Amino acid sequence: MTKGQKVVCINDTFPNLIRALYKQLPVKGVTYTVREVFLGREKIVKGGDSATVGLLLAELHNGPDPFHAGKQELGFTSERFAPLEELPPEEIAEETFSYAGADDGEGWKN
């Protein structure tokens, strides 16, 4: 996942500890914009030192991570999101052009 990419939340089930720490949580089925990608940890949930890919979202803002020495903002694991399937800009332009003027207001003619 990259900065600026649109993603859809696919998992919005959070333990009570996470609900207590966060001000805003993503909702399943809602589209978000990736604000930042970072190397995260699973320490809060699993008590381990394993790394994950973390995301900050443009639409959601939370306080600092109480377990991070640099007080980085609390983010979300990328595994909670799926990339939104979008057409590349050139395909959108082609598709728009092919439909322009298809209906002149008089309906379809045989």
N, C-alpha and C positions, 0 to 999 in steps of 0.2 A: 504494500500500500504506500502511496506517496502523498505528499502535501498537496492539498487542493482537490484530491480525489473524492468522489461521492461514494459513500458506503451505506449499507442498510443494516440495521441492528437485527441479528438473528437469535440473540440470547439475552434476555433481560431479567434473568433469575439471579438475584444477588443474596448472599447471606446477610444476616442482621448486622454484623460488624461493618460491612461495606455500606449498608444503608445508613448507619449512624455516622460514618466518616464523610460521606459525600453529600454535597448540597443538591447536585443534579445528576441524574442517571439516565442512560439511554433507554428508549422504549422499543420493543420488538416491532419491526415493520416500518419504522420511521427512518427516513434518509437523513444522513449527516454529512458534513464536509470535514475531511481530515485537516486539522490545523497544524499538527506537528506529529512526527514519528520519532520514537525514542526507544532505547534499550531499557526495558522494564525488569521488575523482579516479581516473584510470586510470594514474597515474604509476608505480606499482610494476610493472605488467605491460607497459604500452605505452610508458612513458617520455614520455608527453604530459601536457598540462595540461587535457584535456577533462574535463567533469564528468559524473557519473553519480548515480543515486539509490542510496545505500548503506543497508544494513540491519544492525542488531545483533539477534541472536536470543536469546530468553530461555534456551534450552537450551544455547547455546554461548557460551563466554567465551574471549577471547584477550588477548594483551598489547597494549601501545601500538604504534601505527603508527610505525616508526622514521623515516618520511619526513614526518610531520605535526608542525608546530611545537608544537602544543598536546598532543602525545602522545595523541591520540584513539585509542580501542580499534580494533584491526583489525576491519573489517566485511566485508560481502559485497555485491556488486552485486545490485540487485533483479532483474536479468535472469536470475539463476540460480534464481528461484522463480516459482511460479504460485499465485495465490490459491486457497485451498481452498474449494470450492463448499459453502456451508452454507445451510440453510433459515433464513429470518428467524425470530426467536423466536415470533411469532404463528402462523406456519405449522407450527412444531413442535408447539405447543399444540393446534392444530386436528387435526393428524394423530394425535396421541396420543389425543385425545378420541374420534375416529371409530373407533378400534380397541378402546377400553376395553370390556370385557365381551362382545366378539364371540364368544368361545369360553367356554362355561360349564363346561368340563371334561368334557362328555359328547361332544365332537366336533361336527361339522357335521351338521345335520339337513336332510332333503329335504322 
